Amino acid sequence: MPDTKKKIGILVAIEIDAVYKVFSDVTELSGPSGYKILKTETENAEIYILKCGMGEIASSSGTQYLITKFGVSLIINFGVVGGLTSDMKKQKLCLVSKVVHYKYDCSEFLDLSVGQVEGHDSIFLETDRQLFDSAQAIEKLPSAVCCSGDKFISTAEEKAYLHDTFGGDICDMESAGIVLTCEANGIPCILFKAVSDGLSDGAAGFFAELESASVSCLETANKIIEKL
């Protein structure tokens, strides 16, 4: 009989250790230098997990590798992020509804706002609405707008700027690359995030909460994956 299992890609920047704590049986696959690739299976799905490294270029190339190499039909990203408001407490889990690529700026020579990617009507890059709604029906999580750019945001001033200027709730360095690459391939994506550092915690707060926040995030994501 032909293999009817769904192929799912999970992309992480650095949080690969959480995979070993959440999935009981994983196999390491060979791949390009700089990537770590794991595979696990459920009753209904083959799951390929790729650690790509930090930043938009790394996340975009890693997403494309999962799509091209393994033929995945869905991209899931889980990760640890910074909170941009006082409401985004440490380890608060959220589901990303929109992403702003705030470092993208062609405003000086194109009729675009700062953060607006050419070909889009606004600054917001949408995640897959059907997947978002389905996930929310399974596990009600706060909806978040993610400001994504190639810079680790550590100060309260920088975080306040992103919130006030772009309406962001959280920030990271990978989400824009993932969403844009999935959009180009016609592949849906869903992004789960756990807040590790608040307005004034900085890098110390991020690393202090990295392990527990990433495990909590993947456990919730996996619970939803099993029911989708």
Phi, psi and omega in degrees: 000143179292151179287119182253009181291140176287140178258122184241136175254132174244123181250132174229152177278302183223356192271034186294332181300331179297330181300317181293334180276335184262319180260129186282336186226104179232147178241136178273132180252155176281153180192184181299154177302135180100342177258147165240127186236128178238155177228139171219164181227145170244183180301327187244356187214147164263129184241122179251123183248126183236125171267117188257340189098175188272148173108161184294320181294316179298317181291324178293314181292322178294320177298314180297323179297316178300320181289313185285314186285317188251354177065035180292149180250005180206135176248128175244134174239130169237150182186171181256134189227172174265145177269140183256356179225165179292340179285337183274082183286165179303134178064019173286122180278142179212163180243125186281125177265325182215153177234141173244120177274077193292343177276352179278117184218101174246022188293338184283340180228358174232156180280067182227149174281160173300128182093350181270117180279136181306135182095358179243145185282343181214184179284349188267130173260121186275139167279174185293119185294319181296315178296318179301312181295320179296317179296319179296327179290331181277313185219101184296113180237151175299140176275141183223145168264127183254123171272121188236128180194163185279063176201131173285120183265118188239336186263154178298326181294316179296319181293319177297321179299314181296319178294313184290324185275320187243358179073024183280149174257330183221168177219148175207188183240010187230335193298322181297318178298321180293309184296317181294322179290319176297319178299317181295332181263357183068032182249130179288152177221154177221139188236119176254134182226147174238130183278123181257330183226138180271204186298326187235014184278325179065202185296325180298317178294321180300308184287331178294327184256359189304309186295308184292324180292320182290322177296314179301319180294313182291323177301317179292317178299318181294322177300321180285319178305316183297336184257349182292000000 
